[in-house]
Amino acid sequence: EVQLQASGGGLVQAGGSLRFSCAASGFTVDDYAIGWFRQAPGKEREGVSCISGRDESIYYADPVKGRFTISSDNTNNTVYLQMNNLKPEDTAVYYCATSPYWGQGTLVTVSS
């Protein structure tokens, strides 16, 4: 069974940091592209970052470039998203996914 278990959300002040983990089971992350998405209140869901485990190509959405870093750990079959210098506009429910599978949403709230 394919499962994605996300963790790492929480409440943080602006300028702070959080790290998301997306632990995969039922497949090997090194063979797939794993992405992080978010949906802020009143906004469309948007892609945040993506990593291809096979070729290690990486994508970042413009609003998070220079602040977020995505990485994969093949030993633990886990993808991480390190989020630094968080801003209030980063407040959203975040999801990890590899099509067509989605992990559970986890809430990030960034206070001013």
N, C-alpha and C positions, 0 to 999 in steps of 0.2 A: 504494500500500500504506500502510495506517495503521500508524504506529509511534510509540511513546512511549519516549524514552530518558532515564532518570532518572540523576542523578548528585548527589553531595554528601554521601553518608554518610561515617561515620568514627567515630573515638574522640575523645571530648571529656570534660573534667572538668565536674562539676556547676557550674552558673552560666555555662558557656560558651555559645557560639553556633555554629550551622551554617546553611548555606543550601542547600536542595535546588533543583535545576533539573529541569524536565521539558520536554524539547524535543520538539515534535510535528512529524510529517511526514505527508503524505497528507490533511490537513484543516487548517482554520484554527481556532485555539483561540478566536478571538473569536466563533465561531458555536456553541460548545459549552460545556457545564459540565465543568470539569476538577477532579478531586478527589484528595486525598491520603488514604491509608489506612495503617494500621499494624497489626502483629500482634506482640504481646509473647509471650515464652515462656509456654505454658500458658493463654493467653487467646484469646478470639475476636478476629477481625479487626474493627477499628473505624474508622469515619470520623474523620478529623482536621480537614480543612478542604476547602472547595469554593469555586470561583469560577465564575460565569457570565460568559463573555467578552462576551456580547451586552448584558446589562443591568448587569453588574458587581455583581450581588448576591453576597454573601459569607456563608459559614457557617463557624463554628468550634465544635468540640466543647468542652464545658465545661472539661476539664482543660487545654486549651491557650489559652484565652481570655486575652488580655493579654500573652501570651508569643510566640505565633506570628503571622506576618503573611503572607497569601497575596497574590500580585499576578500580573498577566499583562503580557507584553511582546509586543505585536502585531508589532513590527518583526522580532523574532527568533522569533516563533511559539513562545514558551516561557512556561511558568508557573513561578513561584518560590514557595518556602515558606521564609521567614526564621524561624529558630527561635532565640529568645533565652532566657536564663535556664533552660537545659536542666536537667532533673532526672533522677535515676536511673530513675524510673518512665517516662520517655520512651524508654528502651531498647526497641528493637523493629526489625523489618524494615519499612521504609516502601515504599509503592507509589504511583505516580500512575496515574490511570485516567480514561478517559471511556468509558462503557458502549458496547459490550461489550469494550473494549480495555484491556489492562493493560500497564504498563511493567514492567521488571525490578525485583525487590526490591533495596533497598539498606539495609545495616545501619547503625543508629545505636547506639552503645554509650556510655552516660553513666556515668562512674565517680563515686563519692562523694568 
